[in-house]
């Protein structure tokens, strides 16, 4: 898992963050266009078939999707205006500082995962530097599961940082990988004395109450 990280530089991280956010703008814009096209079909249903309830629900769904996409575009454009001042760098250090820490920790990852990189002092999604969180910044962790038609198909370790922001880190299912999330959480806990565990109302309220301003 060290491939691609051992010679990592701050400039490489900046380029990757810029490219990802440009991709977000393009993808969300296309989704908005598709949603607007879908609206034409909804209007036709309302006019031709007088299915007002279905039409209303469809328009509400489209509106929610568009709002969500616009929020994502706004966030991405905010990063693109000044990538070296993106939230991850304002939180945890300059691109060069983060690059050095990732390069040092990627030599011997804690678990052999292709999705989540757990280094000696940080966790992040592979290739997504905006999801980088150093262990000492973690304030809350809990396990989240996703199911489709009653069948569990994915699991995540949800991690909140000291600024109250969270990232869902994916882990593999199956007996072979059963201990990977536990090992990762235990290692993070060793370096995060203020961290709480478990999805509870009390913990969620606490992590918001102690969140630092960015």
PyMOL commands that set and color helices and strands:
alter all, ss='L'
color gray80, all
select helices_A, chain A and resi 10-49+52-81+83-85+87-92+95-108+135-137+175-177+180-191+201-209
alter helices_A, ss='H'
color red, helices_A
select strands_A, chain A and resi 116-118+122-125+128-134+138-148+151-161+166-171+196-197
alter strands_A, ss='S'
color yellow, strands_A
deselect
rebuild
show_as cartoon
